[in-house]
Amino acid sequence: MELARFLHGTSDTRTGGQTLTHGRAYEAFGNVFFGGRRRQVFTRLARLSGARPGDRALDVGCGTGYLTLCVADAVGPTGSALGIDPSPDVLAHARRRAVRHPQCAFADGIAEDLPGPDGGYDLVVSSLMVHHLPEDVRARAAAEMYRVLRPGGRLLLADFRPPANPLARHLVGAVTGPVMEHNPVHLLQPLVRDAGFTGIETGDLHPWIHYVRAAKPTDPGTPAGPGTPGASAAPGERA
Ligand SMILES: C[S@@+](CC[C@H](N)C(=O)[O-])C[C@H]1O[C@@H](n2cnc3c(N)ncnc32)[C@H](O)[C@@H]1O
């Protein structure tokens, strides 16, 4: 259906994933979708990410930059927040709204081949992006997030949680398409764990968001896994 195509855009030749092509319309839909709670949800996500003054943060699949700007507020003028996305249209929209945030920048990029050196970020965040990736590249994207984080750096992934009620779920599918109706958010946790992250915590935010937060071990040479001594910095804690 049209709205599903508009929400999930066109196929990106670099990734096979779906990129957005209508920044302004996505923005309008986002406000309706969150039923007036968008600011609250994304501010909470920024807080859950553990973003703090001076952090170098990366927002993967930033879209129109809503979360990037919330994170930019948290990292302040001594930090930096870079949002990357493969869609030129949403990046143009994000740049327009970030004029009063000199610590905030936007660039072309894809999750499975992130810009930046190993260990270049204190924090990686990503909201509503993973369901855009083909299943067979999700592990690669998680590995890239791990690579660009410094030891002890923090990760926050958030994605759409389909309603438990079958009728409501079906309605979501009718409006937004099958990807969101059946979005397997429970797989975010194993995705993050298998990439090597530790200290994993999960939760839900009303109305539609499931999140996973985790940390790159302070000693990445230590095998990952629950209970591994010295392997994790709790999310939100600086190593
Ligand atoms: C539903 S939007 C979410 C945007 C924003 N993070 C938010 O929460 O409003 C998903 C975004 O992921 C982007 N995307 C699609 N494939 C991607 C990829 N391989 N790497 C990074 N971003 C991708 C799309 O272009 C789109 O802007």
The ligand as an SDF file (V2000), in Angstrom:
LIG
                    3D

 27 29  0  0  0  0  0  0  0  0999 V2000
   11.9060    4.6220   10.0340 C   0  0  0  0  0  0  0  0  0  0  0  0
   13.3150    5.6020    9.6730 S   0  0  0  0  0  0  0  0  0  0  0  0
   13.8800    6.0540   11.2960 C   0  0  0  0  0  0  0  0  0  0  0  0
   14.5840    7.3650   11.2700 C   0  0  0  0  0  0  0  0  0  0  0  0
   15.0010    7.8890   12.6440 C   0  0  0  0  0  0  0  0  0  0  0  0
   16.0400    7.0810   13.2350 N   0  0  0  0  0  0  0  0  0  0  0  0
   13.8200    8.0010   13.5880 C   0  0  0  0  0  0  0  0  0  0  0  0
   13.8150    7.3370   14.6330 O   0  0  0  0  0  0  0  0  0  0  0  0
   12.8840    8.7610   13.2690 O   0  0  0  0  0  0  0  0  0  0  0  0
   14.5720    4.4290    9.1690 C   0  0  0  0  0  0  0  0  0  0  0  0
   15.7910    5.0790    8.5660 C   0  0  0  0  0  0  0  0  0  0  0  0
   16.7790    4.0840    8.2890 O   0  0  0  0  0  0  0  0  0  0  0  0
   17.4190    4.4430    7.0840 C   0  0  0  0  0  0  0  0  0  0  0  0
   18.1180    3.2820    6.5180 N   0  0  0  0  0  0  0  0  0  0  0  0
   17.6600    2.3540    5.6600 C   0  0  0  0  0  0  0  0  0  0  0  0
   18.6290    1.4720    5.3630 N   0  0  0  0  0  0  0  0  0  0  0  0
   19.7220    1.8530    6.0610 C   0  0  0  0  0  0  0  0  0  0  0  0
   21.0550    1.3520    6.1750 C   0  0  0  0  0  0  0  0  0  0  0  0
   21.4600    0.2720    5.5080 N   0  0  0  0  0  0  0  0  0  0  0  0
   21.9170    1.9960    6.9760 N   0  0  0  0  0  0  0  0  0  0  0  0
   21.5260    3.1010    7.6770 C   0  0  0  0  0  0  0  0  0  0  0  0
   20.2810    3.6120    7.5960 N   0  0  0  0  0  0  0  0  0  0  0  0
   19.3950    3.0020    6.8070 C   0  0  0  0  0  0  0  0  0  0  0  0
   16.2930    4.9930    6.2140 C   0  0  0  0  0  0  0  0  0  0  0  0
   16.7420    5.7990    5.1410 O   0  0  0  0  0  0  0  0  0  0  0  0
   15.5000    5.7820    7.2350 C   0  0  0  0  0  0  0  0  0  0  0  0
   15.8920    7.1280    7.2990 O   0  0  0  0  0  0  0  0  0  0  0  0
  1  2  1  0
  2  3  1  0
  2 10  1  0
  3  4  1  0
  4  5  1  0
  5  6  1  0
  5  7  1  0
  7  8  2  0
  7  9  1  0
 10 11  1  0
 11 12  1  0
 11 26  1  0
 12 13  1  0
 13 14  1  0
 13 24  1  0
 14 15  1  0
 14 23  1  0
 15 16  2  0
 16 17  1  0
 17 18  1  0
 17 23  2  0
 18 19  1  0
 18 20  2  0
 20 21  1  0
 21 22  2  0
 22 23  1  0
 24 25  1  0
 24 26  1  0
 26 27  1  0
M  CHG  2   2   1   9  -1
M  END
$$$$
